[in-house]
Amino acid sequence: MLEKLSGIEARYEELTRLLAEVGEDYKTAAEYAKERSDLEPIVQKSMALRETQKRLEEARSLAQEADSELAQLAQLEISELEPRLEELEKEIKGLLIPKDPRDERNVIVEVRAGTGGDEAALFAADLFRMYTHYAERQNWKYEVMSQNEIGIGGFKEIIFQIKGRSAYSKLKYESGVHRVQRIPSTESQGRIHTSTVTVAVLAEVDELEVNIPESDIRVDVFRSAGAGGQNVQKNSTAIRITHFPTGIVIACQDERSQLQNRLRAMSILRAKLYEMEELKRQQELEEARRSQVGTGERSEKIRTYNYPQSRVTDHRINLSSFNLAGVMEGDIDKFIEELSLRSETERLSADNSDDD
């Protein structure tokens, strides 16, 4: 690890020198500055590690002195420095593990009603509100890209974009099946029903990262319509894109122009294709030890929302909150932080096993 840290420190110093010499080449300067900024947390921890190691060696040397009072003081310092050194080593190992390159990206979130009919569609709307409230708490922006409403205020499907720093790093753990247990408003007998909603969180990608040949898609144009066939436009502005190699079909009709609907549909398609390739790559690299947290498996029931008990349980980490009302208002930090911590711990454990 020390050799790796020395190399990083050398590169950090080189980038500092290059930034001073780059002149008016702003593009190159921005690249250098970004790389230097990414390395800075590791360099700072590395400096703290070396300083702690130096102080610990001095304290251990003093502890062997004949003066008992001085030795006691040195021993006290050793008892403080040893846990600090261990903590720094753990933090540095975490920083050295390659991060998911998608973590800093904006996201496209798909929320789809699963089993449960109208009740599932209503819960899909509840989850949409939960995520938009969470986005507001993070000072992120959101925008609906496509929606398929039912007449009573629910969604068969809603796709929306969330723009904000590290949006994917926080929301990626939400992919999976969300289950709700509650008495539907239409239930006269007062019986508890169980319904499901599928959530998929996709990192936003640009055209350069995912090239989609025109020969791979078919674009159909049709008239957009509101819920129940209302607000039918005279002009055909809605777009449906079919991707032949995968069979993926994307439809967008919320914008007023064909161009805008097409741009949105292509953005969703690119994100889906990128996600498919990323999952394939992860499976190839981690077949022997795939993480249970944040795998993105849509068949996996990740969380249950039990209304009678006001309880929300995340099954991946066996964590429950009895503040269901708060969770539905976007207070999901408790789950996201614990999932992130568990994922980091497993990555560290896997990295250490590879070193062994």
C-alpha positions in Angstrom: 0.0 0.0 0.0 2.9 2.4 0.8 4.3 2.0 -2.7 1.0 2.8 -4.2 0.7 5.9 -2.0 4.1 7.1 -3.0 3.1 6.8 -6.6 -0.1 8.8 -6.0 1.8 11.5 -4.1 4.3 11.8 -7.0 1.5 12.1 -9.5 -0.2 14.7 -7.3 3.0 16.8 -7.2 3.5 16.4 -11.0 -0.1 17.6 -11.6 0.5 20.6 -9.3 3.6 21.5 -11.5 1.7 20.9 -14.7 -1.1 23.2 -13.7 1.4 26.0 -13.1 2.9 25.5 -16.5 -0.2 24.8 -18.7 -0.9 28.4 -19.6 -4.1 29.2 -21.4 -4.9 25.7 -22.5 -8.1 25.6 -20.4 -9.3 22.2 -21.5 -6.0 20.5 -20.4 -6.0 22.6 -17.2 -9.5 21.4 -16.4 -8.4 17.8 -16.9 -5.3 18.3 -14.7 -7.4 20.0 -12.0 -10.0 17.3 -12.0 -7.4 14.5 -11.6 -5.6 16.5 -8.9 -8.9 17.0 -7.1 -9.6 13.3 -7.2 -6.2 12.5 -5.7 -6.2 15.1 -3.0 -8.2 13.2 -0.4 -5.8 10.2 -0.7 -2.8 12.4 -0.5 -4.1 14.2 2.6 -4.8 10.8 4.3 -1.4 9.5 3.2 0.3 12.5 4.8 -1.6 12.0 8.0 -0.7 8.3 7.9 3.1 9.1 7.6 2.9 11.7 10.4 1.0 9.2 12.7 3.6 6.5 11.9 6.4 8.8 12.8 4.9 9.9 16.1 4.1 6.3 16.9 7.7 5.2 16.3 9.0 8.0 18.5 6.5 7.1 21.3 7.5 3.5 21.2 11.2 4.5 21.5 10.4 6.7 24.5 8.4 3.9 26.1 11.6 1.9 26.4 13.4 4.7 28.3 14.4 4.2 31.9 12.4 7.2 33.2 9.2 5.6 34.3 7.2 8.8 34.2 8.2 9.6 30.6 7.6 6.0 29.6 4.0 6.2 31.0 3.4 9.3 29.0 4.7 7.6 25.9 2.6 4.5 26.5 -0.5 6.8 26.8 0.3 8.3 23.4 0.8 4.9 21.9 -2.7 3.8 23.1 -4.1 6.9 21.2 -2.0 6.6 18.1 -2.4 2.9 17.4 -6.2 3.0 16.9 -5.7 6.2 14.8 -3.2 4.5 12.6 -5.5 1.5 12.1 -8.4 3.9 11.2 -6.3 5.8 8.7 -5.1 2.6 7.0 -8.8 1.4 6.7 -9.8 4.8 5.3 -7.0 4.8 2.7 -7.8 1.3 1.6 -11.4 2.4 1.0 -10.1 5.4 -1.1 -7.8 3.2 -3.1 -10.5 0.8 -4.2 -11.7 1.9 -7.7 -15.0 3.7 -7.5 -18.0 3.1 -9.7 -17.4 5.6 -12.6 -21.1 6.2 -12.6 -21.3 7.5 -9.1 -21.2 11.2 -9.9 -23.8 11.0 -12.7 -27.3 12.1 -13.0 -29.9 9.3 -13.0 -33.0 8.2 -14.9 -35.4 6.4 -12.6 -38.1 4.1 -13.8 -41.0 3.2 -11.5 -43.4 0.5 -12.7 -46.5 -1.0 -11.2 -46.1 -4.7 -10.6 -48.6 -7.1 -9.1 -51.7 -5.6 -7.4 -53.6 -3.8 -10.2 -54.7 -0.2 -9.3 -53.2 -0.5 -5.8 -49.8 -1.1 -7.3 -50.2 1.9 -9.7 -51.2 4.1 -6.7 -48.1 2.9 -4.8 -46.0 3.7 -7.9 -47.2 7.3 -7.6 -46.3 7.2 -3.8 -42.8 6.1 -4.6 -42.4 8.7 -7.3 -43.4 11.4 -4.7 -41.0 9.8 -2.2 -38.0 10.1 -4.6 -38.9 13.6 -5.7 -39.1 14.7 -2.1 -35.7 13.1 -1.4 -34.3 15.0 -4.4 -35.6 18.2 -3.0 -33.9 17.5 0.3 -30.7 17.1 -1.6 -31.2 20.3 -3.6 -31.4 18.2 -6.8 -33.6 18.9 -9.8 -36.0 16.4 -11.3 -38.1 16.3 -14.5 -40.6 13.8 -15.7 -39.6 12.2 -19.0 -42.5 9.8 -19.6 -45.6 8.7 -17.8 -48.5 6.3 -18.2 -51.3 7.4 -15.8 -54.4 5.6 -14.6 -57.6 7.6 -13.9 -57.4 7.5 -10.1 -54.0 9.2 -9.6 -51.6 6.3 -10.1 -49.0 5.3 -12.6 -48.6 2.1 -14.6 -45.2 3.6 -15.3 -43.4 6.8 -14.8 -39.8 7.6 -15.9 -38.1 10.7 -14.5 -34.6 12.3 -14.5 -32.9 13.5 -11.4 -30.0 15.9 -11.8 -27.6 16.5 -8.9 -24.1 15.8 -7.6 -23.5 12.1 -6.8 -27.2 11.3 -7.6 -26.3 7.8 -8.8 -24.0 7.0 -5.8 -27.0 7.5 -3.5 -30.0 6.2 -5.5 -28.4 3.1 -7.1 -29.4 1.1 -4.1 -33.1 1.7 -4.9 -33.2 -0.7 -7.9 -35.3 -3.7 -7.2 -38.8 -4.7 -6.2 -40.6 -2.6 -3.5 -43.5 -4.3 -1.7 -46.4 -2.5 0.0 -48.8 -4.0 2.5 -51.9 -1.9 3.2 -55.6 -1.7 3.0 -56.5 -0.2 -0.4 -59.0 2.7 -0.5 -61.2 0.6 -2.7 -61.3 -2.3 -0.2 -64.7 -2.4 1.6 -63.8 -5.4 3.8 -60.7 -3.8 5.4 -58.4 -6.5 4.2 -54.7 -5.9 3.8 -53.4 -6.3 0.3 -49.8 -6.9 -0.9 -48.7 -5.2 -4.1 -45.4 -4.6 -5.7 -43.6 -1.9 -7.7 -40.4 -2.3 -9.7 -37.8 0.5 -9.5 -34.8 0.8 -11.9 -32.1 3.4 -11.4 -30.0 4.1 -14.5 -27.0 6.3 -14.8 -27.3 8.9 -17.5 -24.9 8.5 -20.4 -24.1 10.6 -23.4 -24.0 9.7 -27.1 -20.2 9.2 -27.2 -20.4 6.5 -24.5 -23.2 4.5 -26.2 -23.3 4.5 -29.9 -26.7 3.3 -31.3 -26.6 2.8 -35.1 -29.8 4.0 -36.9 -30.0 0.5 -38.4 -30.5 -1.0 -34.9 -33.7 1.0 -34.2 -37.2 1.6 -35.6 -38.9 5.0 -34.8 -42.7 5.1 -34.9 -44.6 8.3 -34.6 -48.1 8.6 -33.2 -50.5 11.0 -31.6 -50.0 11.6 -27.9 -52.9 11.3 -25.5 -53.6 12.0 -21.8 -55.1 9.7 -19.3 -58.3 8.0 -20.5 -57.7 9.2 -24.1 -58.1 12.9 -23.2 -56.2 15.8 -24.7 -55.5 14.1 -28.0 -53.3 16.3 -30.1 -53.9 16.9 -33.8 -50.3 16.5 -34.6 -48.3 13.3 -34.2 -45.6 14.2 -31.7 -45.3 11.0 -29.6 -42.3 8.7 -30.3 -41.9 5.0 -29.9 -38.4 3.6 -30.4 -37.8 -0.2 -30.8 -34.2 -1.4 -30.4 -33.9 -4.6 -32.5 -30.8 -6.3 -30.8 -32.4 -6.2 -27.3 -36.1 -5.9 -28.0 -36.3 -2.8 -25.7 -39.2 -0.4 -26.5 -39.2 3.2 -25.3 -42.2 5.5 -25.8 -42.2 9.2 -25.0 -45.1 11.6 -25.5 -44.9 14.3 -22.8 -43.1 16.9 -24.9 -44.8 19.0 -27.5 -42.4 18.2 -30.4 -41.3 15.0 -32.0 -37.7 16.1 -31.6 -37.9 16.6 -27.8 -39.7 13.3 -27.4 -37.1 11.5 -29.6 -34.2 13.0 -27.6 -35.8 11.8 -24.3 -36.5 8.3 -25.7 -32.9 8.0 -27.0 -31.5 9.2 -23.6 -33.5 6.5 -21.8 -32.5 3.8 -24.3 -28.8 4.7 -24.0 -29.0 4.5 -20.2 -30.7 1.1 -20.4 -28.0 -0.3 -22.8 -25.2 1.1 -20.7 -26.7 -0.6 -17.6 -27.0 -3.9 -19.4 -23.4 -3.8 -20.4 -22.3 -2.8 -16.9 -24.2 -5.6 -15.3 -22.7 -8.0 -17.8 -19.2 -6.7 -17.0 -19.8 -7.0 -13.2 -21.0 -10.6 -13.6 -17.9 -11.5 -15.5 -15.5 -9.8 -13.0 -17.3 -10.9 -9.8 -18.9 -14.2 -10.6 -17.3 -15.8 -7.5 -18.3 -13.0 -5.1 -21.1 -10.8 -6.2 -22.2 -8.3 -3.6 -25.7 -8.7 -2.1 -26.1 -5.0 -1.7 -27.0 -2.8 -4.7 -26.8 -5.5 -7.4 -29.7 -4.0 -9.3 -31.5 -7.3 -9.6 -35.0 -6.3 -10.5 -36.4 -9.7 -9.3 -35.0 -9.0 -5.8 -37.6 -7.9 -3.2 -35.5 -5.2 -1.5 -37.9 -3.4 0.7 -41.4 -3.7 2.3 -43.6 -0.9 3.3 -46.1 -2.1 6.0 -48.7 0.5 6.6 -50.7 -1.1 9.5 -47.4 -1.3 11.5 -46.0 2.0 10.1 -42.9 0.0 9.4 -40.4 0.0 6.4 -37.9 -2.8 6.3 -35.0 -3.2 3.9 -34.4 -6.9 3.5 -30.8 -6.7 2.2 -29.5 -5.2 5.5 -32.4 -6.3 7.8 -32.9 -2.6 8.8 -36.4 -1.3 9.8 -37.8 2.2 10.3 -41.1 2.8 12.2 -41.5 6.2 10.7 -43.3 5.2 7.5 -44.9 8.6 7.0 -41.4 10.3 7.1 -40.0 7.7 4.7 -42.8 8.4 2.2 -41.9 12.1 2.5 -38.4 11.4 1.3 -36.6 10.6 4.6 -34.7 7.6 3.3 -31.1 8.6 4.3 -31.1 5.9 7.0 -31.4 3.2 4.4 -29.1 4.7 1.8 -26.3 5.4 4.4 -26.4 1.9 5.8 -26.5 0.3 2.3 -23.6 2.5 1.3 -21.6 1.5 4.4 -22.4 -2.2 3.9 -21.3 -2.0 0.2 -18.0 -0.3 1.2 -17.3 -2.9 3.9 -17.9 -5.7 1.4 -15.7 -4.0 -1.2 -12.9 -3.7 1.4 -13.3 -7.3 2.4 -13.2 -8.5 -1.2 -10.1 -6.4 -1.8 -8.3 -7.8 1.2 -9.1 -11.3 0.2 -7.6 -10.6 -3.3 -4.5 -9.3 -1.6 -4.2 -12.5 0.4 
